[in-house]
Amino acid sequence: MTYTSARTRINNDNFGSSGRYPGASGANYVRIWFDNGPYFIVNDIALTPDQVDLTLSLGASFTAADCLIELSGDGSYWQRIDYTGSRAYNIWEQISVDFTLAVPVQRLFIRFTPQGSQSYGVNFDDLKLTTGPGGQTVDLDGGDYRFPELPSNWTAPTSSQAVVSGDYAFFTHWTQTVNTRKNLRNYSYCYDTRRHNPIWVAYPMHACYREGGFGRTDPDPWTADPSLDVAYQSKIYRKDGPSGSDPYQYWTSNTMAYLQRSGYWGKGHLCMSSERGGANQQINMQTFYPTNIAPQPSAKAGTFGTVWGYVEALFAGTRNSENDIVADDGVQNMNIVSDTLFVVAGCYYEHDYWQEYDSSDSNQAEPDPAQKLCTMPTHQFKMALRTKSGSTGKRIQQCTADELQAVGFWIETFTDSPETSARAELRRIAVPVSFIEEKMGMTFFPEVPEEVKTRIPVPEEWGF
């Protein structure tokens, strides 16, 4: 049995459980703070097949409204349990909840997630799991599970290499969290092997991905994606490594000249480096593969970078208290919820005549003879799905339309934004997910009710 947590500490002071209820153990107790993605998980409690009627008891100084308590049989599929907490916040009482597992499990996980905001955190002590009389039924058998963010054209690979179907390659990169070393998916991709650029990248956002802060590997670890034949990928990395001498690591800029614009093509993360923070950690380094990188025009070519930055801040920013995006308030992004935020970002190719050579460097007298033509996107998009409350404890597939919200953003590659604020620009480019589905000719969030995806986005629900 192990413990994992965020924003948690063991307190030893006069405010603990000692003397507050019969059998209270003493001064040491657990405190979980309310901000920045807090949680506390008890992992891998071994159970025998006959142990299905159980009682969870603890000393608590919080009400049921202050903390979500959930159970899991595998650490990924969670079910909330109903319980009666302390009669008021900050009053210690012994509480217990009886439950029955619908299906026996070999391992049990218990997760505590604070809800709302209270001055002194969620505090508990004397946590015990024992056999009991049984009670509310909890079904931890999740059955077949499809990651909610995967679009309808997803084809699952069966090995450590991407599966190639027609012009598209598909793969999911797995990684570990920085501190707790939890195995989890990093991102999945659909990569166009003919155009040599991405179609979409799909990934989850949750507090556990933030254990490495915003740390970025230095130097930038640009390298080929080991899951895909290099002949399919844009060669936008040094072939002799990030610190090597190979100068051919960019795209040419002929499209800018054709459109009578200045600037060049930059390397734009679809799943941001800062969304997978952790300098020199796999979770961060995987984001530098070409399968996660879209060609994006530099500032001299237009305002795309500014507008795309607004969208990124809406879903992942936590450090800018000066813009007018409420979600990006300098603390914890309101859209990174305990239920998980599901994101898809990608590229649209209205035509194929915007083409550039990869493996280039304008400072070199001669081109790389191995360079190849790549098609550049005319538009890019980002969309997101989450539960409205953020803390249902349900899988997306179990939620009703009224419990879900979705939003999309559609951006021209060469755009000159007329807006003067982040909020105004986001409201200008916000679209229903169904709009992007029609453009792309595929279904996003395929297990979500249609009315969620056709609904006009409500800016206040997302903080813009």
C-alpha positions in Angstrom: 0.0 0.0 0.0 1.3 3.5 -0.9 0.1 7.1 -0.9 0.2 9.7 -3.5 -0.9 13.3 -3.1 -0.7 16.9 -4.2 -1.0 20.0 -1.9 -1.0 17.7 1.2 1.0 17.6 4.4 1.0 15.9 7.8 0.3 18.4 10.5 1.3 18.0 14.2 -0.3 20.8 16.2 -3.0 21.6 18.7 -5.7 21.7 16.0 -5.7 17.9 15.4 -8.2 15.2 16.4 -6.9 14.5 19.9 -9.8 14.3 22.3 -12.3 15.4 19.7 -14.1 12.0 19.3 -13.8 8.5 21.0 -10.6 6.8 20.0 -9.0 9.8 18.3 -5.3 8.9 17.9 -3.5 12.2 18.6 -2.0 15.3 17.1 -0.8 14.0 13.7 -3.4 14.4 11.0 -3.6 14.9 7.2 -4.4 18.3 5.7 -5.2 18.7 2.0 -5.3 22.3 0.8 -8.0 23.5 -1.6 -5.9 25.2 -4.3 -3.7 24.0 -7.2 -5.2 20.6 -8.0 -5.2 19.0 -4.5 -5.8 15.3 -3.9 -4.8 12.4 -1.6 -4.9 8.8 -2.8 -4.4 5.5 -0.8 -3.1 3.0 -3.4 -3.2 -0.7 -3.7 -5.2 -1.9 -0.7 -5.1 -5.7 -1.1 -8.6 -7.4 -0.9 -9.6 -11.0 -1.0 -12.5 -12.1 -3.3 -14.9 -12.4 -0.3 -14.2 -8.9 0.9 -17.0 -6.9 -0.8 -18.9 -5.6 2.2 -16.7 -2.9 3.7 -16.7 0.1 6.0 -14.6 3.2 5.6 -14.2 5.2 8.8 -12.2 8.3 9.7 -12.0 11.3 11.8 -13.0 14.3 9.7 -13.4 18.1 10.2 -15.2 18.6 6.9 -18.7 18.3 5.5 -19.7 16.1 2.5 -19.8 19.3 0.4 -16.1 20.0 1.2 -14.6 16.8 -0.1 -15.3 14.2 -2.8 -14.5 10.6 -1.7 -14.0 8.1 -4.5 -13.1 4.4 -4.9 -11.3 2.6 -7.8 -10.3 -0.9 -8.6 -7.4 0.2 -10.9 -6.5 3.8 -10.1 -8.0 5.1 -13.3 -11.8 4.5 -13.2 -13.3 6.2 -10.1 -16.7 6.0 -8.5 -17.8 8.5 -5.8 -19.4 7.3 -2.6 -22.1 9.1 -0.7 -21.4 9.9 2.9 -22.4 12.1 5.8 -19.5 14.3 6.9 -19.0 16.4 10.0 -22.0 18.5 11.0 -20.1 21.6 10.2 -16.7 22.6 8.7 -13.8 22.7 11.2 -15.5 20.5 13.7 -13.9 17.1 14.3 -16.2 14.1 14.3 -15.8 10.4 13.6 -17.7 9.5 10.4 -18.1 6.2 8.5 -19.7 4.9 5.3 -20.8 1.3 4.6 -20.6 0.1 1.0 -20.7 -3.1 -1.1 -18.5 -3.8 -4.1 -20.7 -5.0 -7.0 -17.7 -7.0 -8.3 -14.8 -8.1 -6.2 -11.5 -6.4 -6.8 -7.9 -7.4 -6.0 -6.9 -3.9 -5.2 -8.8 -0.9 -3.9 -7.8 2.8 -4.2 -9.4 5.6 -2.1 -9.2 9.2 -3.3 -10.0 12.4 -1.4 -10.4 15.6 -3.5 -11.3 18.9 -1.8 -14.3 20.8 -3.3 -14.8 24.6 -3.2 -12.7 26.6 -0.8 -12.2 26.6 3.0 -9.6 28.4 5.1 -8.0 25.4 6.8 -8.1 22.8 4.1 -9.6 19.3 4.3 -8.4 17.6 7.5 -8.8 13.9 8.4 -7.2 11.3 10.8 -7.6 7.7 11.8 -8.5 6.4 8.3 -9.5 2.8 8.5 -11.0 0.2 6.0 -12.6 -2.8 7.6 -15.1 -5.5 6.7 -18.7 -4.4 7.5 -22.4 -5.0 7.0 -22.5 -3.7 3.5 -24.3 -0.7 2.2 -24.5 1.4 -1.0 -23.5 -0.6 -4.0 -20.3 0.6 -5.8 -19.5 -0.8 -9.2 -15.8 -0.5 -10.0 -16.0 -2.6 -13.2 -15.5 0.0 -15.8 -15.7 -2.4 -18.8 -14.2 -1.4 -22.1 -13.0 2.1 -21.9 -12.3 4.5 -24.8 -10.3 7.6 -24.0 -12.9 10.4 -24.4 -10.6 12.7 -26.4 -9.9 10.2 -29.2 -11.7 11.2 -32.5 -13.7 8.7 -34.6 -10.9 8.0 -37.1 -8.6 6.6 -34.3 -7.0 3.3 -35.1 -5.3 1.6 -32.1 -1.7 0.5 -32.6 -0.9 -3.1 -31.5 2.9 -2.6 -30.9 5.5 0.0 -30.0 5.2 1.4 -33.5 2.4 3.6 -35.0 -0.2 1.9 -37.1 -0.4 3.4 -40.6 -3.8 3.4 -42.3 -4.0 5.1 -45.7 -2.3 8.4 -45.3 -2.6 8.6 -41.5 -0.5 7.2 -38.7 -1.8 6.7 -35.2 -0.1 6.2 -31.8 -0.3 7.0 -28.1 2.7 8.0 -26.1 2.8 6.9 -22.5 4.9 8.4 -19.8 5.2 8.9 -16.0 4.3 11.8 -13.7 7.4 13.6 -12.4 7.0 13.0 -8.7 4.6 10.1 -8.1 5.9 8.1 -11.1 2.3 7.2 -12.1 2.0 5.6 -15.5 -0.4 7.5 -17.8 -1.0 8.5 -21.3 0.8 11.6 -22.6 -0.9 12.3 -25.9 -2.3 10.4 -28.9 -1.7 11.6 -32.5 -3.0 11.3 -36.0 -0.2 12.3 -38.4 -0.5 12.8 -42.1 2.2 10.7 -43.7 1.7 12.3 -47.1 1.7 16.0 -46.0 4.3 15.2 -43.3 2.4 17.3 -40.7 -0.2 16.6 -38.0 -3.9 16.1 -38.4 -4.7 16.1 -34.7 -3.2 15.5 -31.2 -5.5 14.5 -28.4 -4.6 14.6 -24.7 -6.0 14.9 -21.2 -5.3 17.7 -18.7 -5.3 17.1 -14.9 -3.4 18.3 -11.9 -1.2 15.1 -11.9 0.4 16.3 -15.2 1.6 19.4 -13.4 3.9 17.7 -10.9 6.9 19.1 -12.9 5.6 22.6 -12.8 6.3 24.4 -16.1 9.9 23.0 -16.4 11.1 22.9 -20.0 14.1 20.7 -21.1 17.1 22.8 -22.1 18.3 22.7 -24.9 15.0 22.0 -26.6 15.1 18.2 -27.2 13.9 18.3 -30.9 14.2 14.8 -32.3 12.4 12.3 -34.5 9.4 10.4 -33.0 10.7 6.9 -32.4 7.2 5.4 -33.0 7.1 6.4 -36.6 9.3 5.9 -39.7 11.4 9.1 -40.1 10.5 9.2 -43.8 7.0 10.2 -42.8 8.0 13.0 -40.4 8.9 16.6 -41.0 12.7 16.8 -40.5 12.7 19.8 -38.1 15.4 18.6 -35.7 19.1 18.1 -35.8 20.0 14.6 -37.0 23.0 14.6 -34.6 21.0 15.6 -31.5 19.7 18.8 -29.8 23.3 20.0 -29.2 24.6 18.9 -32.6 26.0 20.9 -35.5 23.4 19.9 -38.2 21.9 23.2 -39.3 19.0 21.8 -41.3 16.1 21.8 -38.8 13.5 24.2 -40.1 10.9 24.6 -42.9 11.5 27.0 -45.8 9.3 30.2 -45.9 8.1 30.3 -49.5 4.5 30.6 -48.5 5.2 33.9 -46.8 6.7 35.3 -49.9 3.9 34.0 -52.0 1.3 35.8 -49.7 3.5 38.9 -49.6 4.1 38.5 -45.9 7.3 38.6 -43.8 8.3 36.1 -41.2 8.9 32.3 -41.2 7.4 29.0 -40.0 7.9 28.3 -36.3 7.5 25.0 -34.5 4.2 25.1 -32.6 3.4 22.6 -29.9 -0.2 21.2 -30.1 0.2 19.7 -26.6 2.2 22.4 -25.0 5.6 21.8 -23.4 4.3 23.7 -20.3 1.3 21.4 -20.1 3.8 18.6 -19.6 6.3 20.4 -17.5 9.4 18.6 -16.2 12.8 19.5 -17.4 14.8 16.5 -18.7 11.8 14.3 -18.0 10.2 12.0 -20.6 6.8 13.6 -20.0 8.2 16.9 -21.4 10.7 15.6 -23.9 8.0 13.6 -25.8 6.2 16.9 -26.7 9.1 17.9 -28.9 8.5 15.1 -31.5 7.3 16.3 -35.0 4.1 14.3 -34.5 3.1 17.0 -31.9 4.4 20.0 -33.8 2.4 22.2 -36.2 3.9 24.8 -38.5 2.9 28.2 -37.1 3.7 31.6 -38.6 6.0 33.9 -36.7 4.9 37.3 -35.4 6.0 39.2 -38.5 3.6 37.1 -40.6 0.5 38.0 -38.6 -1.2 37.7 -35.2 -1.6 33.9 -35.2 0.8 33.4 -32.4 -1.0 35.9 -30.2 -4.4 34.4 -30.9 -3.2 30.8 -30.4 -1.6 31.9 -27.1 -5.0 33.1 -25.9 -6.5 29.7 -26.5 -3.6 28.0 -24.8 -4.0 30.3 -21.8 -7.7 29.5 -21.5 -7.1 25.8 -21.1 -3.7 25.7 -19.5 -2.4 29.1 -18.4 -2.0 29.8 -14.7 0.6 32.6 -14.7 -1.0 35.7 -16.3 -3.1 37.8 -14.0 -3.0 40.8 -16.3 -5.1 39.5 -19.3 -8.9 39.5 -19.1 -9.3 35.7 -19.3 -10.8 34.7 -15.9 -9.7 31.1 -16.4 -6.1 32.3 -16.5 -5.9 34.1 -13.2 -2.4 33.4 -11.9 -3.4 30.5 -9.6 -5.0 27.3 -10.9 -6.7 27.2 -14.2 -10.4 26.8 -13.6 -10.7 24.3 -16.6 -8.2 21.8 -15.2 -10.7 19.9 -13.1 -10.6 16.8 -11.0 -12.8 15.0 -13.6 -10.2 15.8 -16.2 -10.2 18.2 -19.2 -10.0 16.5 -22.6 -8.3 18.5 -25.4 -7.9 18.0 -29.2 -5.7 20.3 -31.2 -4.9 20.0 -34.9 -4.5 21.3 -38.4 -6.8 21.7 -41.4 -5.6 21.7 -45.0 -8.0 23.6 -47.2 -5.7 22.9 -50.2 -2.3 21.4 -50.8 -0.5 24.1 -52.6 1.0 25.7 -49.5 4.2 23.6 -49.5 7.6 24.0 -47.9 10.7 22.0 -47.7 11.7 20.6 -44.4 15.4 20.1 -43.3 16.2 23.6 -44.3 18.3 26.6 -43.0 18.2 29.9 -44.9 21.7 30.7 -43.7 23.2 27.8 -45.7 24.5 28.2 -49.2 23.3 24.8 -50.3 20.1 23.0 -49.4 20.0 19.6 -47.8 19.7 17.0 -50.7 17.5 14.9 -48.4 14.8 17.5 -47.8 11.2 16.9 -48.8 8.1 18.8 -49.5 5.6 19.3 -46.7 2.1 20.7 -46.9 1.3 23.5 -44.5 -2.1 24.0 -42.8 -4.5 26.8 -43.8 -6.3 26.7 -40.4 -5.7 25.3 -36.9 -8.1 24.4 -34.2 -8.3 23.5 -30.5 -11.3 22.1 -28.7 -12.0 20.9 -25.2 -14.5 18.9 -23.2 -15.2 18.8 -19.5 -17.9 18.2 -16.9 -19.7 21.4 -15.8 -19.1 20.8 -12.1 -15.7 19.4 -12.6 -16.2 16.9 -9.8 -18.8 14.4 -10.8 -16.5 11.4 -10.2 -18.0 9.9 -13.4 -16.6 8.8 -16.7 -17.5 11.1 -19.6 -19.5 8.2 -21.1 -21.7 8.1 -17.9 -22.6 11.8 -18.0 -25.7 13.3 -19.4 -25.7 16.2 -21.9 -26.7 18.6 -19.1 -23.5 17.6 -17.1 -21.1 18.3 -20.0 -19.7 21.4 -21.8 -17.6 21.7 -24.9 -16.0 24.5 -26.9 -14.0 24.8 -30.1 -11.7 27.5 -31.6 -11.0 27.8 -35.3 -8.1 30.0 -36.4 -6.8 31.0 -39.9 -3.1 30.3 -40.2 -2.5 33.8 -41.5 -4.8 36.0 -39.4 -4.7 39.7 -38.5 -6.8 39.9 -35.4 -9.0 43.0 -35.2 -9.5 42.6 -31.4 -7.6 44.4 -28.7 -8.2 42.0 -25.8 -7.9 38.2 -25.2 -11.6 37.9 -24.2 -12.9 39.7 -27.3 -10.7 37.6 -29.6 -11.7 34.3 -28.0 -15.4 35.2 -28.3 -14.8 36.0 -32.0 -13.3 32.7 -32.9 -15.2 30.4 -30.6 -17.3 27.8 -32.4 -19.3 24.6 -31.5 -17.4 21.4 -31.8 -19.8 20.4 -34.6 -18.4 23.2 -36.8 -14.9 21.7 -36.7 -16.4 18.2 -37.2 -18.0 19.4 -40.4 -14.7 21.0 -41.6 -12.5 18.1 -40.8 -15.0 15.3 -41.9 -14.6 13.4 -38.7 -16.3 13.0 -35.3 -14.7 14.4 -32.2 -15.7 13.2 -28.7 -17.7 10.4 -30.4 -19.3 9.1 -27.2 -20.7 12.5 -26.2 -24.3 13.5 -27.0 -24.7 15.6 -30.1 -26.4 18.4 -28.3 -23.2 19.0 -26.3 -21.2 19.4 -29.5 -23.8 21.5 -31.4 -24.4 23.9 -28.5 -23.1 27.5 -29.0 -20.2 27.9 -26.5 -21.0 29.9 -23.4 -17.9 32.0 -22.6 -18.7 32.3 -18.9 -18.6 28.5 -18.5 -15.0 28.6 -19.6 -13.7 31.8 -18.1 -13.5 34.1 -21.2 
